[in-house]
Amino acid sequence: MAAVTRRKCLTLAGVPVLSGLAAYAAGERVLRPDDRQARFEPAASPRALLQERHLPNVPVVTHLGDEVRFYDDLVKGKKVVVTFVSSRDTRASKKVMDNLAAIQRFFGDRLGDDIFLYSITRTPERDTPGVLKRWAARSDAGIGWRFLTGDPAHVEGIRQGLGFVSDDAAEDVDPAYSIARLRYGVEPQMRWGHCQALAPARMIAHSLLMDFGPGSVDPSAGVAWNLTGEVGGGSAPIWNCQLLAKQV
């Protein structure tokens, strides 16, 4: 067996392994024809790997008609909530939109500041920006909530990347499957979770608060309460499920 030289040992020691995302980045030795010595290509960061595999940077169109990039313009550096809706399942879509409208009221001024809601059509071949604009108006969607459509292949890439899919082929093609799920994340920290989009709004708010944090509260918003049920200011109080249920 050939001896392992000191140079080979140093080469092996220079390969980084990054854990915590069920993925790793490793340096790769690449010898180009015009090189006399081997060079190492830099390893991608865990955040870059997560983006590449699960957050496609494809163009999408908002309900206002603006073309934006899904990752660069909508997700990068933000706390986001992603759902699907479709004109092929208006009943479930209406429930999802009602839930998000309640979440919008609950978080108040945080929407459009550090929290953003994205409702993507599951059937972009049917649901034009004009259709989405009517949905947004019906839901009283503010600056922090956008409805999205786009090229069907791009929308499908987002759906696949974020895991709104089923192993059962018949179930997967039914828009109801994707509509019933909600994905949320704190992108800079690579922390992502999910819950049922059709669950009571107070349950969704609870899940979001666990990861997004309470933040600050506008006392005039009327959507944050302390333990006694009084509207509070400054740091957000612990929220009250029963009062939130009455609000929504």
N, C-alpha and C positions, 0 to 999 in steps of 0.2 A: 504494500500500500504506500502510495506517495506520501511523504511527510507534509504536514500542514505548516506552511511557512508563517513567519511573523506577519508578513504582509497580508496573507489570507485571513489570519485571525483578526487583524484590524478591520479588514473588509467586512467580515461577518458581524463584528461588533458595531459597525456603523449602520446597520439596518434597523430603523425605528419600528416599534410596534405600538399602535394606539388602540386602547380598549375603551369599552363603555358604550359603544353604539352597535354592538354586534357586528362590527366591521373594523378593518384595520387598514392603515396605509403603510406601505413598505417601500423603501428606496429600491430602485431598479437600476442595475448596471447596464449601461448602453454604450457600446463601442461603435462609433461611427467610422466610416471608411477613411476619413481624413484626420482621425485622431490617432495619436501615438500612445495615449494612455486612456484607460477606462475612466468614464465619468459617471456620476450618479445623478439621475433625474430627481428633483425634489419631490418628496412625498406630499400628497394632497392632505389637507387638514381634515379632521373628522367632520367639521362643519361643511367643508366643500364636498366631501363624499356624500353627506346627507342630502345636500342640495342637488347634487348630480343625479342621485338615485331616486329621490322622492319629491323634489320640488322643481319641476321643469320650468325653465326660464322662457316659456313660449309666449307669443303675443295673444292677448285676449282683448275683448271689447267690453267696455262698461255700459250700463244702461243709459249713460249720458252720451254714448257714441265715441268715447275716447279709447284709443288703442294704447295699451300698456303692456309691460312685461310682467308675467305672473310673479316671478321671484324677485327681480330687481325692484320693481315698483310697488308691489303689493305685500310681499311677505318679508323681505329682508329687513332685519332690525326691528321687527314689530311683534306684538302679541296679536294673534289672529284667531278667528273662528271661521271655519269653512263648512258650508252645507251645500247640498244639491236640491234643486227644485225642478219641476217639469210641468208643462201644460198637458202632459199625458196622465198626470195624477194630480189633479188640482186640489183634491180634498186633503191629501197628505201635505202637499206643498203649502196650502193655506195654514195648516197647523204649524209647520216649521216657521213660516213668515210671522205668524202671530207670536210664537215663542221668541223669535229674534227681536221683534218689536218690543216685547217685554224686557228682554235683556238690554236693549238700547235705552229704555227708560230707567232701568235699574242702575246702569253704570253712568248714565248722564253725560257729563262733560268729558269723561274719559274716552268716549267714542270719538274717533277721529284724532285723538291725541296719542294715547298709547295702546288703545284697543281698536281693532278693525274687524268688521264682519263682512264676509264674502259669500254670497249665494250664487252658485254656478248652475246654469241650466244643464240638466242631464240630457236634454234633447236639443242641442244647438241648431240642428237642421230645421226645427220648428220655431224656436223661441228667439226672435230677433231682438236687437236693442230696443225697438219700439215696444215689444211685448214686455220686456223687462222693465222698461220705464214706467209702464202702467202698474206693474207689480210694486215697484219702488214707491210710487205715489200712494198706492193703496196702503202700504205699510208705513207711510210717513218716514221713509228711510232718510236719515240725516247724512252728514258729511262722512261719517265713519262706516257707512254701510253701502256696499256696492253690489249690484247684480251683474253677473259676468256671462258672456257667451264668446263664441269664436269658432275657428275652424274645428270641425268635429274631431279630427285627429289630435289636435292640441288639447281640447277639452278631455278627450279620452286619456291622454297621457297624464293629465293632472289627476284624474279619477284613479287611474292605476297606481300612480306614484304615491298618493295619499292613502291608498288601501280601502277605497270605497268599492270593493269587489267581493264576489262570492265564488267559491270553488264550484258551485253548482251552476252550470251554463244557463239553464232556464231561469234561475233566480237572478243571475247576474245581468241579464238583458232587460229585466223588469226595472223601470225607473224607481219603483217603490223601494227597492233594496237600498240604493244609494241615498234616497231622500230620507230614509229612517235613521241615518247616521250623521253624527256631528264630530268633526275633528277640530281640536284647538291646540295651539302651540305658542311657546315663547321662543321665537326663532334664534335669537342670539345665544341662548343657553341650550339649544338643541333639545328642549324638553317638550314632548308632545303627548297628548292624551285624547281620549274619545269618550263619547257618551251617546245616549239615544236622543236624536233630534226631536222625537215626538213625545219625549218625557215632559212632565210638568215643568214650566219655566223656572220655578224655584229650585228644582233639582239641577237644572243646567247651570243656573247662577251659582249654586254651591260648588259644582265641579270647577267652574271658571275661577272662582275666588280662591280655590285651593292652589291654583297655579299662577294666576295673575296677581294675587295679593289684593288687599282692600284698597290701596291707594288713598287719595284724598277725596273729600266729598264737598259738593256745593250744597250748603244748607237749604238753599231755595229749591233744590231739585225735587224734594219730596219723595225720594226713592231710597233713602238710607236711614236706618233707624238704629238707636242703641237698644240695650236690653229692656228698657222701660217703654219702648215704643215711641220715644220722642225723636224728632228730627235732630241730628247732631251735626256739628261742624268740625273742621280740622281733620284729624285722622279718622278714617272710617270706623264706625263701631262694628260690633258683631251683628250680622244681619239677622233678621227675624223671619223665619219661613212663613208663619201664619200671616204676618203683615204683607209680605211680598205676594202671597197668594191673593190677598184682597186687592193689591195694586194691579195685578195682571188679570 
